C-alpha cells in the first residue's frame, strides 16, 4: 500500500493577449479612448530605464526573460521591480511566477500593435 498522493497540476496564470488598440496614425484621427490607451503605453516607454527593460525582455532569447536576467540597467532591484510593474500595468508586458522568479514576456500582439500604429496606412 502506498502513501503517495496525486496532486492536481496548477495552470499558470496567463494574461490575455493585448489587441491592437488603434489604426495607423496616418489612417484617421484617434478617438479619445484610443488616444488615452496609446498614451499610457508611450508614457510607460518614455522612461529610459523602462525602455531598456522592455527592450531587454523583447530581445531576450526565447521571447521571455527572468527578472534575474534583466536587472542590470543601472538602478537598484526594487527600482527595476517598480519599472517592470509600470510596464505590466500599461499592458506592454505579461508575467508568470515560477518558483521564486518572475518571468516577463512581450506579447507579439503588443509589438504588432505598436508597429501598426506607427506605420503608414496601406494605400488602397
C-alpha positions in Angstrom: 0.0 0.0 0.0 1.3 3.4 -1.0 1.0 6.7 0.8 1.5 8.7 -2.4 -1.0 11.4 -3.0 -1.6 12.7 -6.6 -1.8 16.4 -6.6 -3.5 18.3 -9.4 -1.4 20.4 -11.8 -1.7 24.1 -11.4 -2.2 26.1 -14.6 -0.1 29.2 -14.8 -1.9 32.5 -14.8 -1.8 33.6 -18.4 -2.9 37.1 -19.1 -4.9 37.7 -22.2 -3.0 38.9 -25.3 -3.3 42.7 -25.9 -5.3 43.5 -29.0 -4.1 46.3 -31.3 -5.6 49.5 -30.0 -5.6 51.7 -32.9 -5.3 52.1 -36.6 -2.1 53.6 -38.1 -1.8 57.3 -37.1 -2.0 58.2 -40.8 -5.3 56.5 -41.4 -7.6 58.7 -39.3 -7.5 60.7 -36.1 -7.6 58.7 -32.9 -10.7 58.7 -30.7 -10.3 59.9 -27.2 -10.3 56.3 -25.9 -7.7 55.2 -28.4 -5.5 58.2 -27.5 -5.8 57.5 -23.8 -4.8 53.8 -24.2 -2.0 54.7 -26.5 -0.7 57.5 -24.3 -0.4 55.1 -21.4 1.8 52.7 -23.4 4.0 55.6 -24.7 4.2 57.2 -21.3 5.5 53.9 -19.8 8.1 53.7 -22.6 9.0 57.3 -22.2 11.3 56.5 -19.3 14.8 55.4 -20.4 15.1 52.6 -17.8 11.7 51.2 -18.7 12.6 51.4 -22.4 15.8 49.4 -21.7 13.8 46.8 -19.7 11.2 46.5 -22.4 13.9 46.1 -25.0 15.7 43.5 -22.8 12.6 41.4 -22.5 11.6 41.8 -26.1 15.0 40.8 -27.4 15.7 38.0 -24.9 16.3 34.6 -26.3 13.1 32.6 -26.2 10.9 35.7 -26.1 10.8 35.8 -22.3 13.2 36.9 -19.6 13.6 36.1 -15.9 13.8 39.2 -13.8 17.2 37.9 -12.6 18.5 38.2 -16.2 17.4 41.7 -16.9 18.1 43.6 -13.7 21.4 45.2 -14.9 20.1 48.5 -16.1 21.9 50.8 -13.6 19.2 51.0 -10.9 18.5 49.0 -7.7 16.4 45.8 -7.8 13.4 47.4 -6.1 13.5 50.1 -8.8 13.7 47.5 -11.5 10.6 45.8 -10.0 8.8 49.2 -9.9 9.5 49.8 -13.6 8.5 46.3 -14.6 5.3 46.8 -12.7 4.6 50.0 -14.6 5.3 48.3 -18.0 2.9 45.5 -17.0 0.2 47.9 -15.9 0.5 49.7 -19.3 -0.2 46.3 -21.0 3.3 46.1 -22.5 4.5 43.1 -20.5 2.9 40.0 -19.1 4.4 37.9 -16.4 4.4 34.4 -14.8 5.9 33.4 -11.5 7.9 30.2 -11.5 9.2 29.3 -8.0 10.9 32.4 -6.6 11.5 34.1 -10.0 9.1 36.1 -12.2 9.4 35.7 -16.0 8.3 38.6 -18.2 7.4 38.5 -21.9 6.2 40.9 -24.6 3.2 39.5 -26.3 3.6 39.5 -30.1 0.3 41.4 -30.4 1.8 44.3 -28.4 4.7 44.7 -30.8 2.4 44.3 -33.7 0.0 47.0 -32.3 2.9 49.4 -31.7 4.3 48.7 -35.1 0.9 49.1 -36.8 0.2 52.4 -35.0 3.5 53.9 -36.3 3.4 52.7 -39.8 1.8 54.4 -42.8 -1.6 53.1 -43.7 -1.5 50.9 -46.7 -2.5 52.5 -50.0 -5.8 51.2 -51.3 
